[in-house]
């Protein structure tokens, strides 16, 4: 696995980040440890989690501590904290995850947004201390603002992050689900104050492009404006999450059952799927593997977050690291459009 620079920090990390969202919930401790070991053996060192993963699983038995707890246990048992680049997030955790479920334990999604903690200085301070405790470490390498907060002043949020950097509890900061103008405004404020700025942005990004005006709720999908911004601002690196859109690329039934398929299902998607499938067949790889390879060759640079739900899926996706795409293949993939 190759190493790439994160922004312009001078820090080299693996070209893919392991998404640890389901560890401790649908992925038990044994398989979580196995997955982490396999990722490291493949040359990976960049781990991604959050302080709310994965409260929505099950019927209320999880609160959002689970993934961080598993990672903390693994790093302690392996004695390898200094060998990994650890990212976690603050802001999307719920104040009371039990209060947004009905009597049967089903999530009341209409109530979720009003229960999020968001990004006040108090939340950030409490959040980092709790994450450090669960992760059994004294610092976080990359600390994300998980979702945008349009109530708390950006300056207050950024000042709180900068204090954590000064204290050595956080090395770098990033943002997730921020619009491009909010990223730019935040980094302008930080530059004016001499504070640490966002060096990474997470947004949903995959080969299929959503319809114009598609609404993903609190999630934000990469658009042309962000890609253009990143081409001129290499101090910020894009980390695409959900690059495989819940595994829809190789299974039509799964695609049609995907809860957001209506936001992608148009002529453009059909053309891009046809082109993708043709090149994948030529290379004797799966569509999903080719999507990941496309992201590895992408400009501006991306570091995809590789999620998985079982070990076979992880092994399958890691094989995408071996796929080499020429300029012509990338051009064909990039130009595909209805």
C-alpha positions in Angstrom: 0.0 0.0 0.0 1.4 3.4 -1.0 1.7 6.4 1.4 0.4 9.8 0.5 0.8 13.2 2.2 -2.2 14.5 4.2 -2.7 18.0 2.9 0.6 19.9 3.2 1.3 18.6 6.7 4.4 16.6 5.7 2.7 13.6 7.3 2.5 10.4 5.2 -0.5 8.1 5.7 -1.8 5.0 3.8 -3.6 5.7 0.6 -6.8 4.3 2.0 -8.3 4.8 5.5 -10.0 2.0 7.2 -13.6 2.8 8.1 -14.2 1.4 11.6 -17.8 2.5 12.0 -19.3 -1.0 12.6 -16.7 -2.3 14.9 -18.1 -3.2 18.3 -21.7 -3.3 17.0 -22.4 -5.5 13.9 -18.7 -6.5 13.7 -17.7 -8.2 16.9 -14.4 -7.8 18.8 -12.8 -10.9 17.2 -13.5 -9.9 13.6 -12.7 -6.3 14.3 -9.3 -7.2 15.6 -8.8 -9.5 12.6 -9.8 -6.7 10.2 -7.4 -4.2 11.8 -4.6 -6.7 11.8 -5.2 -7.4 8.1 -5.3 -3.7 7.2 -2.0 -3.1 9.0 -0.4 -6.2 7.4 -1.4 -4.8 4.0 0.5 -1.6 4.8 -2.4 0.5 6.1 -2.1 2.8 9.1 -4.9 5.3 8.7 -8.0 4.5 10.9 -11.3 6.4 10.8 -14.0 6.4 13.5 -16.3 8.8 15.4 -17.6 9.3 18.9 -21.1 8.3 17.7 -20.5 5.0 15.9 -22.8 3.2 15.7 -25.7 4.3 17.9 -28.4 3.6 15.3 -27.6 -0.2 15.0 -30.0 -2.5 16.8 -32.8 -1.6 19.1 -31.0 0.8 21.5 -28.3 -1.4 22.9 -25.5 0.8 21.4 -24.8 4.5 22.3 -21.9 5.5 20.1 -19.0 4.4 22.3 -18.5 1.1 20.6 -16.1 1.7 17.8 -13.7 3.9 19.8 -13.7 1.4 22.6 -12.7 -1.5 20.2 -9.9 0.6 18.7 -8.6 1.5 22.1 -8.6 -2.2 23.1 -6.8 -3.2 19.9 -4.1 -0.6 20.1 -3.5 -1.4 23.8 -3.3 -5.2 23.1 -1.1 -4.7 20.1 1.1 -2.0 21.6 1.0 -0.1 18.3 -0.5 3.3 19.0 2.6 5.0 17.6 2.2 3.0 14.4 -1.3 4.2 13.4 -2.7 7.5 12.3 -5.9 7.8 14.3 -8.9 9.9 13.2 -12.1 10.4 15.1 -14.9 13.0 15.1 -17.1 15.2 17.3 -20.4 16.9 16.8 -22.8 14.3 15.6 -23.2 12.3 18.8 -26.7 12.3 20.3 -27.4 13.7 23.8 -29.8 10.9 24.6 -29.9 8.1 22.0 -32.7 6.3 23.9 -35.0 9.2 23.7 -35.2 9.1 19.9 -36.6 5.5 19.7 -40.1 4.3 20.0 -41.3 1.6 22.4 -40.1 -1.2 20.0 -36.6 0.4 19.8 -37.0 1.8 16.3 -35.2 5.0 15.5 -37.4 8.1 15.2 -35.4 9.7 12.5 -37.4 12.9 12.5 -36.2 13.5 16.1 -32.5 12.8 15.5 -31.3 16.3 14.3 -32.7 18.1 17.3 -30.8 15.7 19.6 -27.3 16.1 18.1 -24.6 17.7 20.3 -23.1 19.8 17.5 -20.0 21.9 17.9 -20.0 24.3 20.9 -16.7 24.6 22.7 -18.1 22.8 25.7 -19.1 19.8 23.5 -15.7 19.7 21.8 -13.9 19.8 25.2 -16.0 17.1 26.7 -16.0 15.1 23.5 -12.2 15.0 23.1 -11.7 13.9 26.7 -14.2 11.1 26.4 -12.7 9.9 23.1 -9.2 9.9 24.5 -10.4 7.8 27.4 -12.2 5.3 25.1 -9.3 5.1 22.7 -6.8 4.7 25.6 -4.5 7.3 24.1 -3.2 10.8 25.0 -3.7 12.3 21.5 -5.8 12.1 18.4 -4.0 12.5 15.1 -6.9 14.0 13.1 -10.0 15.4 14.9 -13.0 16.2 12.7 -15.9 18.5 13.1 -18.3 15.7 12.1 -21.2 17.9 10.9 -21.6 21.6 10.3 -23.1 23.7 13.1 -24.9 26.8 11.8 -25.7 28.0 15.3 -22.4 28.1 17.1 -20.1 30.7 15.7 -17.3 29.2 13.5 -14.8 31.3 15.4 -15.8 29.7 18.7 -15.6 26.2 17.3 -12.2 26.8 15.7 -10.8 28.4 18.8 -11.8 25.3 20.8 -10.1 23.1 18.3 -7.0 25.3 18.3 -6.8 25.0 22.1 -6.7 21.2 21.8 -3.8 21.5 19.2 -1.9 23.8 21.6 -2.4 21.3 24.4 -1.1 18.4 22.3 -4.4 16.4 22.5 -5.0 16.9 18.8 -2.4 17.1 16.0 -4.5 18.1 13.1 -8.2 19.0 12.5 -10.6 18.3 9.6 -14.2 18.8 8.8 -16.9 16.5 7.6 -20.1 17.3 5.7 -19.2 21.0 5.3 -20.1 22.9 2.2 -17.1 24.4 0.3 -17.9 27.9 1.3 -17.9 26.9 5.0 -14.6 25.1 4.6 -13.1 28.2 3.0 -14.6 30.6 5.6 -13.3 28.4 8.4 -9.8 28.2 7.1 -9.8 32.0 6.4 -10.7 32.6 10.0 -8.0 30.2 11.2 -5.4 31.9 9.0 -6.3 35.3 10.3 -6.0 34.1 13.9 -2.9 32.0 13.4 -4.8 28.9 14.4 -4.6 25.3 13.1 -6.7 25.0 10.0 -8.7 22.1 8.4 -6.3 19.8 6.5 -8.9 17.3 5.5 -12.6 17.2 4.4 -14.9 14.2 4.4 -17.8 14.1 2.1 -19.8 11.3 0.4 -18.2 10.7 -3.0 -18.4 7.8 -5.5 -18.3 7.2 -9.2 -22.0 7.6 -9.6 -23.2 11.2 -9.4 -26.4 12.2 -7.6 -29.1 14.0 -9.4 -29.1 17.8 -9.3 -30.6 19.0 -6.0 -30.4 15.6 -4.3 -31.0 16.0 -0.6 -28.9 13.7 1.7 -30.0 15.3 4.9 -27.1 16.0 7.2 -24.7 14.3 4.8 -23.0 16.4 2.0 -22.0 14.9 -1.4 -18.9 16.1 -3.3 -19.8 18.6 -6.1 -17.8 20.3 -8.8 -17.3 23.4 -6.6 -15.4 21.4 -4.0 -13.4 19.5 -6.6 -12.4 22.8 -8.2 -11.5 24.3 -4.8 -9.3 21.3 -3.9 -7.4 21.5 -7.2 -6.2 25.0 -6.1 -5.9 24.3 -2.4 -3.8 21.2 -2.0 -3.4 21.9 1.8 -6.8 20.2 2.1 -7.2 16.5 1.3 -10.5 14.9 0.3 -11.5 11.7 2.1 -14.5 10.2 0.4 -16.9 8.2 2.6 -19.4 5.6 1.3 -17.3 5.3 -1.9 -19.2 2.1 -2.8 -22.6 3.4 -1.9 -23.4 0.5 0.4 -22.2 -2.1 -2.1 -24.6 -1.3 -5.0 -22.2 -1.5 -7.9 -22.2 -5.3 -8.5 -25.7 -6.2 -7.5 -28.8 -4.8 -9.3 -31.2 -6.0 -6.6 -29.1 -4.4 -3.9 -28.9 -1.2 -6.0 -32.7 -1.1 -6.4 -33.1 -1.7 -2.7 -30.6 1.0 -1.7 -32.5 3.6 0.3 -30.9 6.5 -1.6 -31.1 4.9 -5.1 -33.8 7.4 -6.2 -31.2 10.2 -5.7 -28.9 8.5 -8.3 -31.2 6.6 -10.6 -31.1 8.5 -13.9 -29.6 8.3 -17.4 -26.2 9.5 -16.2 -26.0 6.7 -13.7 -27.0 4.1 -16.4 -24.3 5.4 -18.8 -21.6 5.5 -16.1 -22.5 2.0 -14.9 -22.3 0.7 -18.4 -18.8 2.2 -18.9 -17.6 1.1 -15.5 -18.8 -2.5 -16.1 -17.1 -2.7 -19.5 -13.7 -1.6 -18.2 -14.1 -3.8 -15.1 -14.8 -6.8 -17.4 -11.7 -6.0 -19.5 -9.5 -5.9 -16.3 -11.2 -8.9 -14.8 -12.1 -7.1 -11.6 -15.4 -6.2 -9.9 -17.2 -2.9 -10.5 -16.6 -2.1 -6.8 -12.9 -2.7 -7.1 -12.7 -0.5 -10.2 -14.5 2.3 -8.3 -11.9 2.2 -5.6 -9.1 2.1 -8.2 -10.6 5.1 -9.9 -10.4 7.0 -6.6 -6.8 5.9 -6.0 -5.9 7.5 -9.4 -8.2 10.5 -8.9 -7.2 14.2 -9.2 -7.5 16.0 -7.0 -6.0 13.5 -4.6 -8.4 11.4 -2.5 -7.9 9.0 0.4 -11.0 6.8 0.3 -12.5 5.6 3.5 -12.9 1.9 3.1 -15.9 0.6 5.1 -16.9 -3.0 5.3 -19.4 -5.3 7.0 -17.5 -8.6 7.0 -14.0 -9.8 6.4 -14.6 -11.2 2.9 -15.8 -7.8 1.8 -12.7 -6.2 3.3 -10.3 -8.6 1.5 -12.2 -8.1 -1.7 -12.0 -4.4 -1.6 -8.3 -4.3 -0.6 -7.5 -6.1 -3.9 -8.3 -2.8 -5.6 -4.9 -1.6 -4.5 -3.4 -3.8 -7.2 -5.3 -2.3 -10.1 -3.4 0.0 -12.3 -5.3 2.4 -14.6 -3.8 4.1 -17.6 -4.6 7.7 -18.6 -7.0 6.6 -21.4 -9.0 4.4 -19.0 -9.2 7.2 -16.5 -10.3 9.6 -19.2 -13.0 7.2 -20.4 -14.3 6.8 -16.9 -14.2 10.6 -16.2 -15.9 11.6 -19.4 -18.8 9.1 -19.2 -22.0 11.0 -19.1 -25.6 10.8 -20.4 
